[in-house]
Amino acid sequence: MLTNQSIGYMDAPIPKGLNLKEEINRMRKEKNAVILAHYYQTGDIQDIADFVGDSLALAQQAAKTTADIIVFCGVHFMGETAKVLCPDKKVLVPDLNAGCSLADSCPATDFAEFVKQHPGHVVISYVNTTAAVKAVTDVVVTSTNARQIVESFPKDTKIIFGPDRNLGNYINGITGRKMVLWDGACHVHEQFSLEKILELKKQYPDAEVITHPECKQPVIQVSDFVGSTAALLKHTVKSDKKRFIVATESGVIHEMRKQSPDKEFIPAPPNDSTCACNECNFMRLNTMEKLYNCLKYELPEIFVDEQVQEKAIRPIKKMLEISERLGL
């Protein structure tokens, strides 16, 4: 048997004919475990999760759970965030290899040096960062609450925003702020093709283009609605439109179709038509088989250095407190 130490997940044989859904449900109850899944997970994992949400909602759920074990079906930084919030709980992820291109674009040592080069600035970091980056941050944000948290500071506040330059540019544009931006980006949201979206718009003139603010500015400019993953989902439910071109990771379309079965959702195409670049290859590393073995063996487990945890929990809690105050 290969363990998580060698390849990042439990590569144990699964008996033929085993009903994975039934076994996962049985073990979840037996071990008092909660399964949290991001909207970008595959549909089968979303369907079996106790709670499905975006980064803010999942952090809120992790903070208040009474479970002994948190199984986080997302990417590594999400598991880290849960561990920082719940240091006494066991936090598991189906595959440690599920990283994040945006988090990877912001190494902690480089970001700490960047902060030193801009004294007197409030440091606002996107949740898509490592715990070590959060440890040198004043307040964490998600795409759901980023604008409101930025605007909670006086207009003359000097701010560093990292790591997503596209989200930072978007917030600067709608708030009139001049935040100093770290030069990072998400490989999925960077790849959407403006030309192909415009072609789809010609093909489906009644369709709304809905876009995540991690996308590049030209894509945002041709969009009918811009918002976080949760905001995009909520918009499709409330809108009287029947067709949407969705410029974010295509996993969320599973929930959009469940909530609005009478509507049509078209994934926005990437620049490279030979790849499924509108899917996060890290998110898709998690599978039902890995989830089953993760629960069975209670591995791989997320650990966060105690000193990092003590520093990182402050900006995360500050985010949760502001979000609660603002009703987010």
C-alpha positions, 0 to 999 in steps of 0.5 A: 500500500502506498501512503500519503507520504509518498504520493499524496493520497491513500492508494489502497485497493477498494473492493469490487462492487463496493457502494462508495456512497453508502460506505462514505455515509456510514463512515462519516456518521461512525467517525463524526466527520463532516465533508466540506466541498467547494463548488469546483469539485466534481458533481458526485463529490458535491452531492455527497458533501454535508456542505457545498460552498465557496471559500467564505462559506466553507471557512464559516462552516469549518469555524462552527462545526462540532465534528471531530473530523473535517474532510475538505474536498477542495485544494490544499490552502482550504484544508490549511484554513480549516486547520488554522481555525480548528487546530484541535480537530483532525483535518483531512484532504483526499489528495495533498497534491490538490494545490492552487496556482494562485497560492503558488504564485505567492511564495511566503518569503517573497511576499513577506519581503514585499510587505517590508518594502511597503511600510505603513500599509495594511496587508489584505490577502486573498484566502487563496494563499498559504497559511504562511502568507496569511501569517503576515496579513492583517485581514483575509478576504474572499471574492465574496467580501473583498470589496466590502472589507477594502471599503471598511478601511478609510479611503486614505489607507495605504493597502497591499493586496495579494496575490490576485492582480485581476481581483485587485485591479477589479476592486481598485476600479470599482472602489477608486482605491489605489492598492499596491498589488502582488502580481499573481493570478489563477491559471483557470480564470486567466485562460478564458478567451475574450474572442470566443466569449464574444463569438458565443454571445453572437451565437446566443444573443439572449445569453448573459455573460457572468464572470468571476472577478479573477478574470482578466479586465477585457473579459470583465468589461464584456460581462453582464454580471461580475461576482464571486462563485456564490454570487454568480450562483445566486444571480442565475437563480434570481435572474429572469434570463434563461441562458448564461455563459459562465466565465469561472471554473465549470464545476459550479455549473453542476449546482447551477443546473440543480437549482435552475433545471429550466435554464441553460449554462454554457461554460466559457471557453479557454484560449486553448480549445485542446484542453479542459482549461476551464476546469481546475486540474487541482480541484479535479484530483479529488475523487470519490475513491480518494475520499473513501480511502481518506475517510477510512484511513484518516489520511492524508492529514493537514498540519500547520506549524503552531507559530504560523497557526497563531499568526494566521488565525487573526486575519482569518477571524477578522475576516469572519467578524467583518463578514458577520457584521456586514451580513455576508 
